[in-house]
Amino acid sequence: MPGHARLLIRQVAALLAPAAALASLHVTGTAAEPWRRILEAWNLNLRSHRAIVVAGPVQDGQAQQWLDQVGQGAVLILEGASPLAEALGFRPRADRVRVASLEDVHRPQLPIYWERPLELPLFEVPEEARIFAREKWTRAPLMAGFRRGSGAVLWLATGPGEQGYERFPYILQAMADLGVTPEFQSRRLWAFLDTSYRRRADPDYLARRWRSAGIAALHVAAWHFFEPDPDNDRYLQDLIRSCHRRGIQVYAWLELPHVSESFWERHPEWREKTALLQDAHLDWRKLMNLLNRDCFRAVAAGVRALIERFDWDGINLAELYFESLEGHGNPSRLTPMNDDVRREFRTRHGFDPVELFDPASPRHLARDAAALRAFLDFRAELTHRLQTEWLEQAEAIRREKPDLDIVLTHVDDRFDTRMRDAVGADAASLLPLLERIPFTFLVEDPATVWHLGPERYQEIARRYQALTPRSEKLAIDLNIVERYQDVYPTKQQTGVELFMLVGTAARAFPRVALYKESSILPPDLPWLSSATAMVRSVERAGSRMAVDSPYGVGLRWSTPARVSGRLWPAWDGEVLWLPPGKYEVESAAEGPPVRLLDFNGELRSARVTPGGLEFSYESSARAFAVLDRRPSSVEIDGEAATVRVIEDGDRFTLVLPRGQHWVGVRVE
Amino acid sequence: MLAFVGLAALTAAAQTQDPAYDPLEKAYAALRSRDYDSAVAHFQQAVLLAPDRPSIRKDLAYVLLKVGEREAARDQFAEAMRLAPDDVHVALEYAFLCHETGKTAEAHRVFNQIRRSGEAEHRATAERAFENIDRPLREGIERWKRALDLRPGDFSAHHELARLAEQREDYALAEAHYLEAWKLRPQLRSLLVSLGRVRQALGDAEGATAALLAASRSPDTRTAEEARALLPQRYPYVYEFQNAIRLDPANIELRREYAYLLLAMGRGAEAEHEFASILETSPHDLLSAAQLGFLRLARDDWAGAEPLLNRVLEGSDETLKERVRRALEPLMRLRQRSEAAAPAPEVKVLAERSYKAGYLRDALKYFTAAHEQDPLDFSVILRLGWTYNLLRQDDQAIRWFELARKSPDPQIATEAARAYRNLRPDFQRVRTTVWVFPVYSTRWRDLFSYGQVKTEVRLSRFPLRPYLSLRFIGDTRQTTGEASPQYLSESSLIAAFGLSGGPWKGFVLWAEAGSAVNYLGARRNVPRAAPDYRGGISFAKGFGRLLGSEAAGWFFEANTDAVFVSRFDNDTLLYWQNRFGWTSPVVGALGGLQLQLYWNGNLIADVRRQYWANVAETGPGVRIRWKWMPRSVAFSVNAVRGRYLIQQGNPWGPQFYDLRAGFWYAGTR
């Protein structure tokens, strides 16, 4: 540190009273809300965390007292030019630079743009600082930082923006590079997997990575495996085995009315038609006419065979409605218009729906609003019929494979109410089915609102909770893809924006799914589990911590622990897994004889027993419990049970039934 | 044992020779234990140490595939392909990964290439892969074409068609449909980026630049920055702006920047026209309204300016309003003929300091900022003129002098007008220069007169200027040039046509062809009329306080000429004339007298080695002018002692003294 900086720091320290009691987040001289939102994305705002001080350009004496706390572990974040920043070597020069795009070391190839470009001074940064982000064209430093003692300093050329994610996507990753990492994690995420993107990757490697990213279940694109094929089937079996070894559930993700490439080729007679009466090959989907009974029977038989051929944990009936998001505004993408649909509609309403799209017809949609309304309502009714029929099919399969979970992925039509007319989706008519067929209703975030902020998930949740008493069966699906809208700072959600989206969704819904695992960028993957960790409160008193979480949480903990006074078995050496509710945690002198390294399901309780452990859980699909010792006997609900054990070196994964159960394990 | 020692030695040698040996060893060890993350790190290290080895790139790519990093693997295969272009296997891997990672056009291209030129086995693989890519593209294109037949003007169909055509490398089709799609949704300028990209692929650089330039001036940052990345790094030319505007006439940002460019080029009238036409289509574009208002103010069009500036003041852009308010304050003062001076803003003080200290670049920056703050501060406008003048950017300087002439302050207006008059001829299409230099020599006891009238034409894009010239050379005794009649005493009028180029950094190049006519009639050895061809290069530069400076000080002047004259036996003469001395202040009490006291150092030489053309001379001199006289008028008296450098044929003796009194006048119209 330059001499004058040291002097300033000493002067400041001498002038001010001893540091106030550490609050975890203190913001001075700049807007506090964006920083609260940023840090909340990793639960860094909780009181258990070390002090984080944000000092903006307008500084008062209060901000500067934190300087000498940095060496003792505090994290100082500086915005723009200020005496404090200058004292630490971040000095503005007379030259200015227009910043519209930047490059971040965490993903240098990712284009990052600012919606509102800024003219900023060109800054000098101290030699000891690592530069995390630079202006794209001039290479001017925009975000840099360094560690000092056990603390750290992070400097940004300007504030992060009103929402907290408009300018620097990788602020949190930069903080992690400076040693500021989250304390909590969760492993409850679902993710969609299209194997065509992962065919040459090592499934064991990926499974390990997915699990540490907090993924509980993979929904695998099953249409690639609709027709049996020895090589293809072997690949999927290996993939499922690798996932199960790591305690990850695997669901068959179906995209009906797309069946498979081969099915489309083999059955041109059952192809769906658009309103221009062309075959409905729309984007990658090749849609079939499932309202045709012959087609339905063929597909239903194929689906049943597909489910039987592999060791699935569930079925996901996804996007089972019509095309497209542009609705009747784009006839070249509008479905259904196959002969069966036209015939049925004509019988009921007395005209061919194709006339709606014929500019020469008196029934053209621009002229006959009532005719259009009749068709759109008819279409929504067809969708409901299709969805009910396929849920019943899935339920029929479950009768033979009782551990199978069922999911229906359904585009939101409550928040974006245009969806009913656009694709025929109508959640209100579908949700009562939950009383008859237990399934998870996975609300798909429609593309039309991908540009809106994270708060939309609270509103979406509120609207669906009003439709059903079974709100625990609601889940939300976030599409992590390049959005078609003009969105900033990145086309695809990443960094702070992604963590905020996922975190807000996880607060609003019991379950969050991400589409798709391969689109999650490498800088985000290690931190997803922390972004989805929900903690209501944390209190720290000396070496004891009290943690309250709604769905259970993983707490970073490096020694054996007692939880609410009892030796705790759910610990992998780094993370302590706590059930939902409030628990006190403290270090224990000795570890448990057997450890529950990982558990996929909702852990309700756990305790060490002589020669083993016992725990209770709830799961909508099969649950996976990973132990560090080979079990010699297992009891489920008080009865001796034969449980499948998957061995993988010193890890032993128990495959447990779905539902609510108590499990007792004795080890060799 | 020997074998073992030999093997160990060979291994050691391999280690010392291969800089990547260690990381590669570690990478393969990590690979064997399926520790892919470590393997990737070690391979990356090996790549850094041996960047030109394709085998390391390939191995790294395969490990990257194991960890699911397909794009990174693709890029390593691309590099391996560059390093080993004959390795078809690598090319196939690259193409497959291009296809998987969405670079379909690239995959299409590489497979197409291999299926036509590789070995049979590779050809078959490439053929299958090519067909797997090409068939859906082909079918998709046909499908969307049919959709367009059924529903012409369908944006979605045009866009899909363009996208598929681009992936299929059918860039002409893609270009047509991107253009159609954009015409249907002109606010989607991201389509212009696609249009520019496919035009680049088609080799249509001009068309691509037009589309990309229009996109780069989009209000949407992403589109603008993506376009910028595809554009040349240089600033666009005027015609490129014009092409872009023809393509996207509704692009206000583009048109506004074009107008600013015209302004910066001194094409004020065109800029005004452009701003006015922007306002015709976008009356709410307050920035254009403000700029047009200021331009009208600058040419005293108060009536035209005020409604525009009022429109800005009634608008919602607070920053712009503030700027206009600041500019209008002096306007109101001017209109009220108030003598109160505007408070000097800090930037102006900085500008003055920089100017006085000679930091002209800084001065220019600060004066420009000061002008932006207060566009009606004519002292700043005048200073901008002088600063550009001193920076030898007279094309800019004249524009500022012209503006400063309109100052209500008579002192500023007069100074600006004088400077403008001095510079203006350089920028006129036709200009006539007259100079005369009568000089009396005590050595020859004769009065010599030299003079020239020259009319030249300035052609806008042609670097040379044609001119017509009439020279006069004569003396009162008409007897001096005995040995070589053309020297000094000629009594001739020389009419000629010539071309001149420059000035460029003080150099002027010129050549002329004409006829010399002796106005006294035929003389001994001299015909009455003779062809006259001459040409040369001249260099003139002055440093320090030159005659006419406001303040006193030292100066140095250098004049160097190389002249070929056909009538001097096709001789080439070289003149070096230098003066070093001191310029006095202007003495008001003596009617504005200014003196220059200096020392001459002259050298004349020629190619043909004639005695009269090889002379060195030195001695004191004085130049005198009064401030009221035109800038290019001066009296001079020089006393020199000279020496002929070649004595052969010299009838005058080796040395001489000479006192010369002369009068220099030059004027331009």
Interface residues (C-beta under 8 A of the other chain):
Chain A: A100 S101 P111 Y113 W114 E115 R116 P117 K136 S196 Y197 R198 R200 A201 D202 D204 Y205 L206 L276 Q278 D279 H281 E326 N330 P331 S332 R333 D486 Y488 K491 S518 P522
Chain B: R34 Y36 L65 K66 V67 G68 E69 R70 E100 E139 G140 R143 W144 R146 A147 L150 R151 D154 S156 A157 D220 T221 R222 A224 E225 E226
